[in-house]
């Protein structure tokens, strides 16, 4: 069974093909035109998706050695995300499903990220942390399609904070890989306070780390040390909240997904935590279409019904238990 997945929730155009739960093709084209603005410009992102998506879909089919009529399921990100960008991929996928008379699955973007890190054979319940440029959410996964939000960020998302601090340090966009690269050059980290260290809940906050980075930069402290100190504090904050939730819920299995999950220092920190931790395979951490196809495949195999083609995209869509 072949599943085509499309993701255009932000500035990455993602097209993926999954065969019987195995990723065969995963193509992602990132938009570099936003570097000049220090962040994503929604209108420009939508126009770029329009230009790229048909060609990327044709290339994915070519690499898999199949044609459109070989597809059995078609899926796309319905939300959340930038509504203009979402509409490009969502409408494209619905039109393809209609033309081919194939079932269509509208997938939640965060469910896609969770699907990317969810290994075959792992049964719920467990914890799932999604940390990316637009999201920092901690869920209790009760079952496929049933999620309980334990906590989210009060302000910046984790990846957003990496981007902003990278811009302060004069680094490129996206900032996560740039911060990680510069941090490796530091002999010692500059000290950063750990956010919300006295809280009892499961919320996150990263805006204070951004402000602290600016203050320390104005004092003339070395940029490599600042990058390493910020990275260690951000990762330490994520870890302290997740470990508190694991202790309180009794769950010993954790999925870490989203673009920040690709950070090697973060992976090392969570592997030391005493939990059974799963990360997405290489290439499936950032936004991509293969994770959307994986989520649709899981839903189909579990007997969950396809989505009506009349269902529209949405910029805001909480991922919670029905």
C-alpha positions in Angstrom: 0.0 0.0 0.0 1.4 3.4 -1.1 0.6 6.5 0.9 1.5 10.1 -0.3 2.0 12.7 2.4 2.2 16.5 1.9 3.2 19.1 4.5 3.3 22.8 3.8 2.5 24.1 7.3 5.3 26.7 7.4 8.3 27.3 5.1 9.4 23.7 4.2 7.7 22.0 1.3 7.5 18.3 2.2 6.4 15.4 0.0 6.8 11.8 1.3 5.9 8.3 0.1 5.4 5.5 2.5 4.9 1.8 1.5 3.3 -0.4 4.2 4.6 1.8 7.0 8.1 2.1 5.6 9.5 5.5 4.4 10.6 5.1 0.7 10.9 8.7 -0.3 11.2 11.9 1.8 11.8 15.1 -0.1 11.9 18.5 1.7 12.7 21.8 0.0 13.5 24.5 2.5 12.9 28.2 1.6 16.1 30.2 1.9 14.4 33.5 0.8 13.4 34.2 4.4 16.9 34.6 5.7 16.9 38.3 4.7 14.0 38.9 7.0 15.2 36.9 10.0 12.0 34.8 10.0 9.2 33.4 7.8 7.2 35.8 5.7 3.8 34.0 5.3 2.9 35.4 1.8 6.3 34.5 0.4 6.1 31.0 1.9 2.7 30.4 0.3 3.9 31.5 -3.2 7.0 29.3 -2.9 5.0 26.3 -2.0 2.8 26.9 -5.1 5.9 26.9 -7.3 7.6 23.9 -5.7 4.9 21.4 -4.8 3.9 19.9 -8.2 7.5 19.4 -9.2 8.4 17.8 -5.9 5.5 15.4 -6.1 6.5 14.3 -9.5 10.1 13.8 -8.4 8.9 11.7 -5.4 6.8 9.4 -7.6 9.7 9.1 -10.0 12.1 8.1 -7.3 9.7 5.5 -6.0 9.2 4.1 -9.5 5.4 4.5 -9.4 2.7 6.7 -11.0 -0.2 8.6 -9.4 -2.6 5.7 -10.0 -0.5 3.5 -7.8 -1.3 5.6 -4.8 -3.7 4.0 -2.3 -4.0 6.8 0.3 -3.3 10.6 0.1 -2.8 12.7 3.2 -1.9 16.3 4.0 -1.4 18.6 7.0 -4.6 20.2 7.9 -3.2 22.4 10.7 -2.0 24.1 12.7 0.3 26.4 10.8 0.3 29.4 8.5 -3.1 29.3 6.9 -1.9 30.4 3.4 0.9 27.9 3.4 -1.4 25.2 4.7 -4.0 25.8 2.0 -1.5 25.2 -0.8 -0.6 21.7 0.2 -3.9 20.7 1.7 -5.9 21.8 -1.4 -3.3 20.2 -3.7 -3.6 16.8 -1.8 -7.4 16.9 -1.7 -7.6 17.7 -5.4 -5.3 14.7 -6.1 -7.4 12.4 -3.9 -10.6 13.6 -5.6 -9.1 13.1 -9.1 -7.9 9.6 -8.3 -10.9 8.7 -6.1 -8.6 7.7 -3.2 -9.2 8.0 0.5 -7.9 11.3 2.0 -6.6 11.8 5.6 -6.4 15.3 7.1 -3.5 15.0 9.6 -2.6 17.2 12.6 0.9 18.5 12.1 1.9 17.5 15.7 0.5 14.0 15.2 2.7 13.8 12.2 5.8 14.7 14.3 4.8 12.1 16.9 4.3 9.5 14.1 7.8 10.1 12.9 9.3 9.2 16.2 6.9 6.3 17.0 8.7 3.0 16.4 6.8 0.0 15.2 5.5 -2.2 18.0 5.4 0.5 20.7 2.0 0.6 22.4 0.6 3.6 24.3 0.5 5.1 26.8 3.7 7.1 26.8 5.0 10.7 26.8 5.7 12.7 23.7 7.6 16.0 23.6 7.3 18.0 20.3 9.9 20.8 20.2 10.2 22.8 17.0 10.3 26.3 15.7 6.6 26.7 16.2 5.7 24.3 19.0 6.9 23.2 22.4 4.2 20.8 23.7 4.3 17.8 26.1 1.7 15.2 25.6 0.5 12.0 27.2 -0.3 9.7 24.3 -3.2 7.6 25.4 -3.8 5.9 22.0 -3.5 6.7 18.4 -5.7 9.9 17.9 -6.1 10.4 21.7 -3.7 12.9 23.3 -3.7 14.7 26.6 -1.8 18.0 26.7 0.3 18.2 29.9 2.1 21.5 29.2 3.2 23.9 26.5 5.4 27.0 26.3 4.2 30.3 27.8 6.0 32.3 25.1 8.6 31.4 22.5 8.8 27.8 21.2 12.1 26.1 21.7 13.2 26.3 18.1 12.0 29.9 17.8 14.3 30.8 20.8 17.2 29.1 19.0 16.5 31.2 15.9 16.3 34.4 17.8 19.5 33.9 19.8 21.2 32.8 16.6 20.2 36.1 15.0 21.6 38.0 18.0 24.9 36.2 17.5 25.0 37.1 13.9 24.4 33.5 12.7 22.3 32.1 9.9 18.7 30.9 9.8 17.4 28.4 10.9 19.3 29.0 14.1 19.3 25.5 15.8 22.1 24.0 13.7 24.1 27.2 13.8 23.9 27.4 17.6 24.9 23.8 17.9 27.9 24.3 15.6 29.1 27.4 17.4 28.6 25.8 20.8 31.1 23.0 19.9 33.8 25.7 19.6 33.4 26.8 23.3 35.8 25.6 25.9 33.4 26.7 28.7 29.7 27.7 28.6 28.6 31.1 29.8 26.2 30.6 32.7 22.5 31.0 32.0 19.7 30.6 34.6 17.3 27.7 34.2 13.8 28.9 33.4 10.9 28.1 35.8 13.1 25.9 37.9 10.8 26.2 40.9 7.5 25.4 39.2 5.5 22.3 39.9 3.7 22.0 36.5 4.8 21.2 33.0 5.0 24.6 31.3 8.0 25.9 29.3 9.4 29.4 28.8 12.3 30.5 26.6 11.9 34.2 26.3 14.0 34.9 29.4 16.9 32.9 27.9 16.7 35.2 24.8 16.8 38.3 27.0 19.7 36.9 29.0 21.7 36.2 25.8 21.2 39.8 24.7 22.4 41.1 28.1 25.5 38.9 28.1 26.3 39.7 24.5 26.3 43.4 25.3 28.8 42.7 28.0 31.2 41.4 25.4 31.2 37.7 26.4 32.5 35.3 23.8 29.9 34.1 21.3 30.9 30.4 21.4 30.4 30.4 25.2 27.1 32.2 24.8 25.9 29.6 22.3 26.9 26.7 24.5 25.5 28.3 27.6 22.1 29.0 26.0 21.9 25.6 24.4 22.7 23.8 27.7 20.1 25.9 29.5 17.4 25.4 26.9 18.0 21.6 26.9 18.2 21.5 30.6 14.8 23.3 30.9 13.2 20.8 28.5 14.7 17.9 30.4 13.6 19.1 33.8 10.0 19.5 32.8 9.8 16.2 30.9 11.4 14.3 33.8 9.0 15.9 36.3 6.1 14.7 34.1 7.6 11.2 33.8 7.9 11.0 37.6 4.4 12.3 38.2 2.7 10.1 35.6 4.8 7.0 36.0 5.6 6.7 32.3 9.0 5.4 31.4 8.8 5.8 27.6 9.3 9.1 25.9 9.1 10.2 22.2 11.0 13.4 21.4 10.0 14.9 18.0 10.2 18.1 16.0 13.2 19.9 14.6 14.9 20.5 18.0 15.0 16.7 18.4 17.8 16.6 15.9 20.1 18.4 18.3 22.9 16.0 19.3 23.4 17.6 22.8 19.6 17.3 23.4 19.7 13.6 22.4 22.6 12.9 24.7 20.9 14.6 27.6 17.7 12.6 27.2 19.5 9.3 26.7 21.1 9.9 30.1 17.7 10.4 31.8 16.9 6.8 32.6 13.9 6.6 30.3 13.3 4.6 27.1 13.7 7.4 24.6 12.9 7.4 20.9 13.8 10.0 18.3 12.8 10.3 14.7 15.2 8.8 12.1 17.5 11.1 10.3 15.6 13.4 8.0 12.3 13.1 9.8 12.8 15.6 12.6 12.1 18.7 10.6 8.8 19.3 8.9 8.3 16.8 6.1 5.7 14.9 4.1 6.8 11.4 5.1 5.7 11.9 8.7 2.2 12.9 7.4 2.1 9.8 5.3 3.2 7.7 8.4 0.4 9.2 10.5 -2.2 8.4 7.8 -0.9 4.9 7.4 -1.3 4.3 11.2 -4.8 5.7 11.1 -5.8 3.6 8.2 -4.4 0.4 9.7 -6.2 1.2 13.0 -9.5 1.4 11.2 -9.9 5.1 11.7 -12.1 6.6 8.9 -10.8 8.9 6.2 -11.5 12.7 6.3 -14.3 14.2 4.2 -13.0 16.4 1.3 -15.3 19.1 2.6 -13.1 19.6 5.7 -11.1 22.8 5.5 -7.6 23.7 6.7 -7.2 25.5 10.0 -4.4 27.7 11.4 -5.4 26.7 15.0 -6.2 23.1 15.9 -5.5 21.8 19.4 -4.2 18.2 19.5 -6.2 16.8 22.4 -8.2 13.7 23.3 -11.7 13.7 21.7 
